[in-house]
Amino acid sequence: MAEDLLDKVFSFISGDNEAGSDNNKILLRQIVREISQNKYAKFFKAKSEEYEPAMAQFFYDIYKTIYPAQAFAQDTEKLARIRHITIEAFMDKTTKEAVRRLTPDAIEARSKTTPPRELIAQLKEDLNTLSSGFDVNRINSANRCYNLMLTFFQFVEFDFFMLLRKFDLDLSPGDFSVPPKFTAVKADSLIHDLENFQIISQALEPSADWKNVFTIFKACQMPVIPLEQWNILLQNLKEVKSSGIIDLTVQYATRNPIWIVKPQIPREQAMDSWLESKQNEIQGYIAKIVNTQRNAQIEALAKNIFGTADIIRLRYYTDKNSEIYRKKNLETFTHAAGLNYLLAFITEYLDKELQELCDILLIRGQWTSNPASREMSDGFHGVMELPEQILALDNTLSEKGDNGARLRGALLRVDRDKSQIRYINSIIGNINEEAQALITSAAQNLIIVGKHIKNLLDDFQKSPHELIMNWKELGYVSRTPIGQRIADAYKKINFFIQLMQFFSASS
């Protein structure tokens, strides 16, 4: 059949218009002869160009066999279960146990009795067990089995009833109690149906591992077609396919001697996609635990420093104003909380309490090391210069600010002009980088200040003193005990440095 087809193609395309027309006629006459000599010649009457009841009976026998599975094939939940069971069928015992420990319900139960850090370690270990449980051969075997199932279902889902109804208008769906009364049908009314049938049926092979497939069907409580019946159906289908009768009749009916269809063969990487999905799911759960811990730590530190975690000192660079970008899956203000905390810390603590303490220590203190006092002074003033820069950055997002005007204009166009996505993300990305640079600068300078305050606290408690020689005099000018004041300052700066560490790296 394949060689005959190649001969037809070369003959058909080699001639000029007039010769091509003659070649076409010759090929069509040859097709008629092949049909008449075909084992399934009773399917088609070339003279009247009609498909005969014998062809309808062929499809009716298929329809009767596969009908019990059609309802199952339309149930997406059951199909999803088949997919899961197919994948699980190729797992070893250790991998199956890891999968069961990684279900949402199992993880939720574990989270109630297991500390977060330990739970994360367990999840990562289970994920490694899961990933190592699939070698290339196991993955390929599972994929082959699942694709064979997809081949089965795309065949079962073919609308045999509507095709058969063209042969018998009184036919009822799923009613096999009354023998059908088929009549001949004009060929042109069946061409589309036959084309679709050829597309989905060519991938079915009797030699495939159907036994394994039907075992899984049974495990899923699918109304299984008896494997023996299915094998008979496949054998009959193979004979019809090998005869080429359907291709020949369509070629003749369409006057297209080179008509042929390309089979639709499922090639889904079911195991790979499932494994990737499960890995992403667990990594997402781990990220959720980490994020919950992070937020809890941030809240605790903020309350220790400010008495509350709800700090809003900026007008535009805030989490609330970031929401409009989040809803459109755009970049967001990733350092808004950190920058707000920083501005509040500088204006409400450094600019008041620590400024006064630093004036006492740096101006009135008699230091034994000028480089040390200068380093502490530079660190403190480096932080105190930041509020002006922070407010300037914030104001660029105002209605009159450069970034604010650009973002509003781009937001109005983004739904109809996707190029605005990159533009918006670029603007917000640059703002986030500036915010991160300000936070990092503050953290670095505060580390310097904190280091010296810790050294001064140690020195205050020593005898003799090594860094400042006139502690007694400084105690007189401080409105509260100088030692306690330095200890409180170190504690607050240390808490704030810990807080800034959550925001000094990219989120």
C-alpha positions as CSV (number, residue, x, y, z in Angstrom):
1,M,0.0,0.0,0.0
2,A,2.8,2.4,0.9
3,E,4.7,1.7,-2.4
4,D,1.5,2.1,-4.4
5,L,0.9,5.5,-2.6
6,L,4.4,6.7,-3.4
7,D,3.9,5.8,-7.1
8,K,0.6,7.7,-7.1
9,V,2.2,10.8,-5.5
10,F,5.2,10.9,-7.9
11,S,2.9,10.3,-10.9
12,F,0.4,12.9,-9.8
13,I,2.9,15.7,-9.2
14,S,5.2,15.1,-12.2
15,G,2.9,16.2,-15.0
16,D,1.8,19.6,-16.4
17,N,-1.8,20.7,-16.1
18,E,-3.2,18.7,-18.9
19,A,-1.0,15.7,-18.3
20,G,-1.7,16.0,-14.6
21,S,-5.5,15.9,-15.2
22,D,-5.0,12.7,-17.3
23,N,-2.8,11.3,-14.6
24,N,-5.4,12.1,-12.0
25,K,-8.1,10.2,-14.0
26,I,-5.7,7.2,-14.4
27,L,-5.0,7.2,-10.7
28,L,-8.7,7.3,-9.8
29,R,-9.5,4.4,-12.2
30,Q,-6.7,2.5,-10.5
31,I,-8.2,3.3,-7.1
32,V,-11.6,2.0,-8.2
33,R,-9.9,-1.3,-9.3
34,E,-8.1,-1.5,-5.9
35,I,-11.4,-0.9,-4.1
36,S,-13.2,-3.6,-6.1
37,Q,-10.4,-6.1,-5.3
38,N,-10.2,-5.1,-1.6
39,K,-11.2,-7.5,1.1
40,Y,-13.6,-4.8,2.3
41,A,-15.0,-3.8,-1.0
42,K,-18.5,-4.3,0.5
43,F,-17.9,-1.0,2.5
44,F,-18.2,1.2,-0.6
45,K,-20.0,1.4,-3.9
46,A,-17.9,3.4,-6.3
47,K,-20.6,3.7,-9.0
48,S,-23.1,5.5,-6.7
49,E,-20.3,6.9,-4.4
50,E,-22.0,5.6,-1.3
51,Y,-20.8,3.9,1.9
52,E,-22.7,0.7,2.4
53,P,-24.4,-0.8,5.5
54,A,-21.4,-3.1,5.9
55,M,-19.2,-0.2,6.8
56,A,-21.8,1.0,9.3
57,Q,-21.8,-2.4,10.9
58,F,-18.0,-2.2,11.3
59,F,-18.4,1.0,13.2
60,Y,-21.4,-0.2,15.1
61,D,-19.4,-3.2,16.4
62,I,-16.7,-0.8,17.6
63,Y,-19.3,1.5,19.2
64,K,-21.0,-1.4,21.0
65,T,-17.6,-2.5,22.4
66,I,-16.3,0.9,23.6
67,Y,-19.6,2.4,24.8
68,P,-19.2,1.5,28.5
69,A,-16.0,3.5,28.6
70,Q,-17.3,6.6,27.0
71,A,-19.0,8.1,30.1
72,F,-15.8,7.4,32.1
73,A,-13.7,9.2,29.5
74,Q,-15.7,12.4,30.0
75,D,-15.2,12.5,33.8
76,T,-12.1,14.7,34.3
77,E,-11.8,13.8,38.0
78,K,-11.6,10.1,37.2
79,L,-9.2,10.7,34.4
80,A,-6.9,12.6,36.8
81,R,-7.1,9.7,39.2
82,I,-6.1,7.3,36.4
83,R,-3.1,9.6,35.7
84,H,-2.1,9.5,39.4
85,I,-2.5,5.7,39.7
86,T,-0.5,5.2,36.5
87,I,2.4,7.2,37.8
88,E,2.1,5.4,41.2
89,A,2.1,2.0,39.5
90,F,5.7,2.7,38.4
91,M,7.0,3.7,41.9
92,D,8.8,1.4,44.3
93,K,7.7,1.1,47.9
94,T,10.1,3.7,49.3
95,T,8.9,6.3,46.7
96,K,5.3,5.6,47.4
97,E,5.8,6.2,51.1
98,A,7.5,9.5,50.4
99,V,4.6,10.5,48.1
100,R,2.1,9.7,50.9
101,R,4.1,11.8,53.4
102,L,4.0,14.7,50.9
103,T,0.2,14.9,50.4
104,P,-1.3,18.3,51.6
105,D,-3.2,16.5,54.4
106,A,-0.1,14.7,55.6
107,I,2.0,17.8,55.6
108,E,-0.7,19.7,57.4
109,A,-0.9,17.0,60.1
110,R,2.9,17.0,60.5
111,S,3.0,20.8,60.8
112,K,0.9,20.7,64.0
113,T,3.4,18.5,65.9
114,T,6.7,19.3,64.2
115,P,8.8,22.5,64.7
116,P,9.1,24.5,61.4
117,R,12.8,24.0,61.0
118,E,12.5,20.2,61.5
119,L,9.5,20.0,59.2
120,I,11.4,21.8,56.4
121,A,14.3,19.3,56.8
122,Q,11.9,16.4,56.6
123,L,10.2,17.8,53.5
124,K,13.5,18.3,51.8
125,E,14.5,14.7,52.7
126,D,11.2,13.3,51.3
127,L,11.6,15.4,48.2
128,N,15.1,14.0,47.6
129,T,13.7,10.4,48.1
130,L,11.0,11.2,45.6
131,S,13.4,12.6,43.0
132,S,15.9,9.8,43.3
133,G,13.1,7.2,43.0
134,F,12.7,7.8,39.3
135,D,15.4,6.7,36.9
136,V,15.2,7.2,33.1
137,N,13.8,3.7,32.5
138,R,11.1,4.1,35.1
139,I,10.1,7.5,33.7
140,N,10.0,6.2,30.1
141,S,7.9,3.2,31.1
142,A,5.3,5.3,32.9
143,N,5.1,7.8,30.0
144,R,4.6,5.0,27.5
145,C,1.8,3.5,29.6
146,Y,0.1,6.8,30.1
147,N,0.3,7.7,26.4
148,L,-1.2,4.4,25.5
149,M,-4.1,5.2,27.8
150,L,-4.5,8.6,26.1
151,T,-4.5,6.8,22.8
152,F,-7.3,4.6,24.1
153,F,-9.3,7.5,25.4
154,Q,-9.0,9.6,22.3
155,F,-10.4,6.6,20.3
156,V,-13.2,6.0,22.8
157,E,-14.2,9.7,22.7
158,F,-14.7,9.6,18.9
159,D,-18.3,10.3,18.2
160,F,-19.3,7.0,16.7
161,F,-23.0,7.6,17.4
162,M,-23.2,10.7,15.2
163,L,-21.4,8.8,12.4
164,L,-23.8,5.8,12.7
165,R,-26.8,8.0,12.8
166,K,-26.1,9.0,9.2
167,F,-26.8,5.4,8.3
168,D,-29.8,5.0,10.6
169,L,-31.7,8.1,11.8
170,D,-33.7,6.1,14.3
171,L,-30.6,4.9,16.2
172,S,-30.6,5.7,19.9
173,P,-27.4,6.4,21.9
174,G,-26.3,3.4,23.9
175,D,-29.4,1.3,23.0
176,F,-28.2,-2.1,21.6
177,S,-31.4,-4.0,22.3
178,V,-32.9,-3.2,18.9
179,P,-30.9,-4.2,15.8
180,P,-30.1,-1.1,13.7
181,K,-31.4,-0.7,10.2
182,F,-28.6,0.8,8.2
183,T,-29.0,2.2,4.7
184,A,-26.3,3.4,2.3
185,V,-25.0,7.0,2.8
186,K,-23.5,9.4,0.2
187,A,-19.8,9.5,0.6
188,D,-19.4,13.3,0.9
189,S,-21.4,13.3,4.1
190,L,-18.9,11.0,5.8
191,I,-15.6,12.4,4.6
192,H,-15.0,14.6,7.7
193,D,-15.9,11.8,10.1
194,L,-13.6,9.3,8.4
195,E,-10.8,11.8,8.3
196,N,-11.1,12.2,12.1
197,F,-11.4,8.5,12.6
198,Q,-8.2,7.9,10.7
199,I,-6.4,10.5,12.7
200,I,-7.2,8.9,16.1
201,S,-7.2,5.2,15.1
202,Q,-3.9,4.9,13.4
203,A,-2.0,4.9,16.7
204,L,-3.8,1.8,18.0
205,E,-1.6,-1.3,17.8
206,P,-2.5,-4.8,19.0
207,S,1.1,-5.4,20.0
208,A,1.1,-2.7,22.6
209,D,1.1,-3.4,26.3
210,W,-2.7,-3.3,26.7
211,K,-2.7,-5.8,29.6
212,N,-0.9,-3.3,31.9
213,V,-3.3,-0.5,30.8
214,F,-6.4,-2.6,31.5
215,T,-5.0,-3.6,34.9
216,I,-4.8,0.0,35.9
217,F,-8.3,0.7,34.5
218,K,-9.5,-2.0,36.8
219,A,-7.8,-0.5,39.8
220,C,-9.6,2.8,39.0
221,Q,-12.9,1.0,39.0
222,M,-13.5,1.9,35.3
223,P,-16.3,0.0,33.6
224,V,-13.6,-2.0,31.8
225,I,-14.1,-3.4,28.4
226,P,-13.0,-7.0,28.6
227,L,-9.4,-7.3,27.4
228,E,-10.3,-10.1,25.1
229,Q,-13.0,-8.0,23.4
230,W,-10.6,-5.1,23.1
231,N,-7.9,-7.3,21.5
232,I,-10.5,-8.6,19.0
233,L,-11.5,-5.0,18.2
234,L,-7.8,-4.1,17.7
235,Q,-7.2,-7.0,15.4
236,N,-10.2,-6.2,13.2
237,L,-9.2,-2.5,13.1
238,K,-5.7,-3.6,12.1
239,E,-7.0,-5.6,9.2
240,V,-9.2,-2.8,8.0
241,K,-6.3,-0.4,8.3
242,S,-3.9,-2.7,6.5
243,S,-6.4,-3.1,3.7
244,G,-6.3,0.7,3.1
245,I,-10.0,0.6,2.3
246,I,-10.9,3.9,4.1
247,D,-8.0,5.8,2.5
248,L,-8.9,4.5,-0.9
249,T,-12.6,5.3,-0.6
250,V,-11.9,8.9,0.6
251,Q,-9.3,9.4,-2.1
252,Y,-11.9,8.4,-4.7
253,A,-14.8,10.4,-3.1
254,T,-12.7,13.6,-2.9
255,R,-11.0,13.0,-6.3
256,N,-7.7,13.4,-4.5
257,P,-5.5,10.4,-5.2
258,I,-2.9,11.5,-2.7
259,W,-5.3,12.1,0.3
260,I,-3.8,10.8,3.5
261,V,-3.9,11.9,7.2
262,K,-1.3,12.2,9.8
263,P,-1.9,10.1,12.9
264,Q,-2.5,11.8,16.2
265,I,-0.2,10.1,18.6
266,P,-0.1,11.3,22.3
267,R,3.4,12.0,23.5
268,E,2.8,13.5,26.9
269,Q,5.6,13.5,29.5
270,A,3.2,12.6,32.3
271,M,5.8,11.4,34.8
272,D,8.2,14.3,34.2
273,S,5.4,16.9,34.5
274,W,4.0,15.2,37.6
275,L,7.4,15.1,39.3
276,E,8.1,18.7,38.4
277,S,4.6,19.7,39.7
278,K,5.2,17.8,43.0
279,Q,8.6,19.4,43.5
280,N,7.2,22.8,42.9
281,E,4.3,22.1,45.3
282,I,6.7,21.1,48.1
283,Q,9.1,23.9,47.4
284,G,6.2,26.3,47.6
285,Y,5.1,24.8,51.0
286,I,8.7,25.1,52.3
287,A,8.8,28.8,51.0
288,K,5.5,29.4,52.8
289,I,6.9,28.0,56.1
290,V,10.0,30.1,55.7
291,N,8.0,33.2,54.8
292,T,5.7,32.7,57.9
293,Q,8.8,32.4,60.1
294,R,10.3,35.4,58.5
295,N,7.2,37.5,59.0
296,A,6.9,36.4,62.6
297,Q,10.6,37.3,63.3
298,I,10.1,40.7,61.6
299,E,7.0,41.4,63.6
300,A,8.7,40.5,66.9
301,L,11.7,42.7,66.2
302,A,9.5,45.6,65.0
303,K,7.5,45.4,68.3
304,N,10.7,45.3,70.3
305,I,11.9,48.4,68.5
306,F,8.8,50.5,67.9
307,G,6.1,48.8,70.0
308,T,4.2,47.9,66.9
309,A,4.9,46.2,63.5
310,D,2.5,48.5,61.6
311,I,4.9,51.3,60.5
312,I,4.0,53.6,57.6
313,R,6.2,56.7,57.3
314,L,6.3,57.0,53.5
315,R,3.4,58.2,51.4
316,Y,4.0,56.4,48.1
317,Y,6.6,53.6,48.5
318,T,4.3,51.4,50.6
319,D,3.0,47.8,50.5
320,K,-0.6,49.2,50.0
321,N,0.3,51.2,46.9
322,S,2.2,48.1,45.6
323,E,-1.0,46.1,45.5
324,I,-2.2,47.5,42.1
325,Y,1.0,46.1,40.5
326,R,0.7,42.8,42.3
327,K,-2.8,42.3,40.9
328,K,-1.5,42.7,37.4
329,N,1.5,40.3,38.0
330,L,4.0,43.1,37.7
331,E,7.0,44.0,39.9
332,T,6.1,45.2,43.3
333,F,7.7,47.5,46.0
334,T,9.8,44.7,47.5
335,H,11.6,46.9,50.1
336,A,8.7,49.1,51.2
337,A,8.4,47.6,54.7
338,G,12.2,47.9,55.2
339,L,12.5,51.4,54.0
340,N,9.5,52.5,56.2
341,Y,11.1,50.9,59.2
342,L,14.4,52.6,58.4
343,L,12.9,56.1,58.1
344,A,10.9,55.6,61.4
345,F,14.0,54.4,63.2
346,I,16.1,57.4,62.1
347,T,13.5,60.0,62.7
348,E,12.0,58.6,65.9
349,Y,15.1,57.2,67.7
350,L,18.4,58.1,66.1
351,D,17.4,61.8,65.5
352,K,16.3,62.1,69.2
353,E,17.6,59.6,71.7
354,L,20.8,58.4,70.0
355,Q,21.7,61.9,68.7
356,E,21.8,63.2,72.3
357,L,23.7,60.2,73.5
358,C,26.2,60.5,70.6
359,D,26.7,64.2,71.4
360,I,27.6,63.3,75.0
361,L,29.9,60.4,73.9
362,L,31.6,62.0,70.9
363,I,31.8,65.7,71.9
364,R,32.1,65.6,75.6
365,G,33.9,62.2,75.8
366,Q,37.7,62.2,76.2
367,W,38.7,59.4,73.9
368,T,42.0,57.7,74.0
369,S,41.7,56.8,70.3
370,N,40.7,59.6,67.8
371,P,40.3,57.1,64.9
372,A,37.8,55.1,66.9
373,S,35.7,58.2,67.8
374,R,35.9,59.4,64.2
375,E,34.8,56.0,62.8
376,M,31.7,56.0,65.1
377,S,30.9,59.6,64.2
378,D,31.2,58.9,60.5
379,G,28.9,55.9,60.9
380,F,26.3,57.8,62.8
381,H,26.3,60.7,60.4
382,G,26.2,58.3,57.4
383,V,22.9,57.1,58.7
384,M,21.5,60.5,59.6
385,E,22.0,61.6,55.9
386,L,19.7,59.0,54.6
387,P,16.2,60.5,55.4
388,E,16.6,63.1,52.8
389,Q,17.5,60.5,50.2
390,I,14.6,58.2,51.3
391,L,12.0,61.0,51.0
392,A,13.4,62.0,47.6
393,L,13.0,58.4,46.4
394,D,9.5,58.3,47.8
395,N,8.5,61.6,46.2
396,T,9.5,60.3,42.7
397,L,6.3,58.2,43.0
398,S,4.0,61.1,43.7
399,E,1.7,62.5,41.1
400,K,4.2,65.1,40.1
401,G,7.2,62.8,40.5
402,D,8.9,61.4,37.4
403,N,8.4,57.7,38.3
404,G,4.8,58.3,39.5
405,A,3.7,59.9,36.2
406,R,5.4,57.3,34.1
407,L,3.9,54.4,36.1
408,R,0.4,55.8,35.9
409,G,0.6,56.3,32.2
410,A,2.0,52.9,31.6
411,L,-0.7,51.3,33.8
412,L,-3.4,52.8,31.7
413,R,-1.9,51.2,28.6
414,V,-0.6,47.9,29.9
415,D,-3.8,45.8,29.3
416,R,-3.7,46.6,25.6
417,D,0.0,47.1,25.1
418,K,2.0,44.3,26.6
419,S,5.3,46.2,25.9
420,Q,4.4,48.3,28.9
421,I,5.0,45.3,31.2
422,R,8.7,45.5,30.7
423,Y,8.7,49.3,31.1
424,I,6.8,49.2,34.4
425,N,9.0,46.4,35.7
426,S,12.1,48.3,34.8
427,I,11.0,51.4,36.7
428,I,9.9,49.5,39.8
429,G,13.0,47.4,39.6
430,N,15.3,50.5,39.6
431,I,13.3,51.9,42.6
432,N,13.7,48.7,44.5
433,E,17.4,48.7,43.8
434,E,17.7,52.2,45.2
435,A,15.7,51.3,48.3
436,Q,17.9,48.2,48.8
437,A,21.0,50.4,48.5
438,L,19.7,52.8,51.2
439,I,18.8,50.0,53.5
440,T,22.2,48.3,53.0
441,S,24.0,51.6,53.6
442,A,22.1,52.1,56.8
443,A,22.8,48.6,58.0
444,Q,26.5,48.9,57.4
445,N,26.8,52.2,59.2
446,L,24.7,51.0,62.1
447,I,26.9,48.0,62.5
448,I,29.8,50.3,62.9
449,V,28.0,52.5,65.4
450,G,26.7,49.4,67.2
451,K,30.2,47.9,67.4
452,H,31.6,51.1,69.1
453,I,28.6,51.4,71.5
454,K,29.2,47.8,72.5
455,N,32.9,48.6,73.1
456,L,32.0,51.7,75.1
457,L,29.6,49.6,77.2
458,D,32.4,47.2,78.0
459,D,34.7,50.1,78.7
460,F,32.2,51.7,81.1
461,Q,32.1,48.5,83.1
462,K,35.9,48.2,83.2
463,S,38.3,49.6,85.7
464,P,40.5,51.2,84.7
465,H,38.8,52.6,81.5
466,E,40.6,52.3,78.2
467,L,38.5,54.1,75.6
468,I,37.0,57.1,77.4
469,M,38.7,58.6,80.4
470,N,36.0,60.9,81.8
471,W,33.0,58.5,82.3
472,K,32.2,60.1,85.7
473,E,31.8,63.5,84.1
474,L,29.7,62.2,81.3
475,G,27.3,60.6,83.8
476,Y,26.6,64.1,85.3
477,V,25.4,65.5,81.9
478,S,23.2,62.5,81.1
479,R,19.5,62.8,82.2
480,T,19.5,59.1,82.9
481,P,22.2,56.7,84.1
482,I,24.8,56.7,81.3
483,G,25.6,53.0,81.6
484,Q,21.9,51.9,81.3
485,R,21.5,54.4,78.4
486,I,24.3,52.9,76.5
487,A,23.1,49.4,77.1
488,D,19.6,50.3,75.9
489,A,21.0,52.0,72.8
490,Y,23.1,48.9,72.0
491,K,20.1,46.6,72.4
492,K,17.9,48.7,70.2
493,I,20.6,49.1,67.5
494,N,21.2,45.4,67.6
495,F,17.5,44.6,67.2
496,F,17.3,47.1,64.3
497,I,20.3,45.6,62.5
498,Q,18.7,42.2,62.7
499,L,15.5,43.7,61.3
500,M,17.3,45.3,58.4
501,Q,19.0,42.0,57.5
502,F,15.6,40.8,56.3
503,F,15.5,43.6,53.8
504,S,19.1,44.2,52.9
505,A,19.1,41.3,50.3
506,S,16.9,41.0,47.3
507,S,13.4,39.7,48.1
